[in-house]
Amino acid sequence: MGKKDLAWESIGFSYRETDKRYVSNYKNGEWDKGTITSDATVVLNECAGVFQYCQSIFEGLKAYTTKSGSIVTFRPDLNAERMMDSARGLEMPPFPKERFLDAIDQVVKANADWVPPYGSGASLYIRPYMFASSPVIGVKPAEEYQFRVICTPVGPYFKGGVRPLSICVSDFDRAAPHGTGHLKAGLNYAMSLHAYMEAHQNGFDENLFLDPATRTFVEETGGANFFFVTKEHEIVIPKSDSILPSITRRSMMIVAEKYLGLKVTERPVRLSEINSFVECGLCGTAAVISPVGKVTDHGREIRFSDCQEAMGPVTKKLYDTLTGIQLGTVEAPEGWIRKIC
Ligand SMILES: *Cc1c(COP(=O)(O)O)cnc(C)c1O
């Protein structure tokens, strides 16, 4: 065995079947002991809960090869906790945190040859997920569930690398007030796909979704949180109960304050005020930290002056520090890096 023969520098963000995955099944009120398997197929009853009422949740995190050659994950404990929150929100049995961490370690170790090398710009995307596996026909939670962890090597999420993104204000909402927007549940993404395709057909990279109650505040895109930078280099983060609590964003806020000495404010952000910001960006495991050049609101263009050709200076510092922590070239805060092998 040795590293797979892939063109690591040019792999895109797509699924590529790897060798091993982790599976555990929930039955009679408990999770079984779980196992690593080579079988990439799932066979389910035609009436399984996931097909009928969409009881399905997931997570996303990455494994990196550090400069010193170790393979590590970044704050997987927060993915474990968020997945437990998502499970409770959809009446599914939470998968215990310690077992989640162990499952991730096992999958990464079993697929070590698929972890892109240091310096390639690629990483191993890890997708833990859980779905209702037993039949339901009346609207209620299923009795049985499967927890699975798969992984696939990925390059940058957005085509064109660090070219600033062009985003449009969506006419659709991604979440309901007091709904499930804060949970990583498949149902939130199914209904964002139409908006996504429409944005693409109109030449935009992504949607900016507004708060569903008043449609005046900035929420997020289909898969990443927003941040803004003021002229005085203060970081402003939209606050709302229906935004997915991004681990990248929460980490970036700490990096901004503790490593870069920047002021960080989390507050509701009006769409009508974003023209006052000089930089805008997206953050998430897949998006990492990506610059946004402009937001288009029904023909009105809002340009972020410091993010026109490339990342603005503050976005660049955030990106360099955060990715440095992940790749082992910048010292990490206690407990952020989990060494796997
Ligand atoms: C997963 C996700 C994010 C990013 O969260 P990370 O923990 O940083 O990967 C942001 N918004 C949405 C809607 C997401 O699904």
The ligand as a Gaussian input file, in Angstrom:
#p B3LYP/6-31G(d) Opt

LIG

0 1
 C      -22.015000      22.844000       7.174000
 C      -22.571000      24.224000       6.950000
 C      -21.833000      25.374000       7.240000
 C      -20.393000      25.314000       7.637000
 O      -20.160000      24.724000       8.875000
 P      -18.699000      24.203000       9.230000
 O      -18.869000      23.590000      10.554000
 O      -17.808000      25.388000       9.268000
 O      -18.309000      23.251000       8.167000
 C      -22.450000      26.601000       7.105000
 N      -23.723000      26.709000       6.663000
 C      -24.450000      25.628000       6.349000
 C      -25.838000      25.811000       5.874000
 C      -23.886000      24.353000       6.477000
 O      -24.587000      23.278000       6.137000

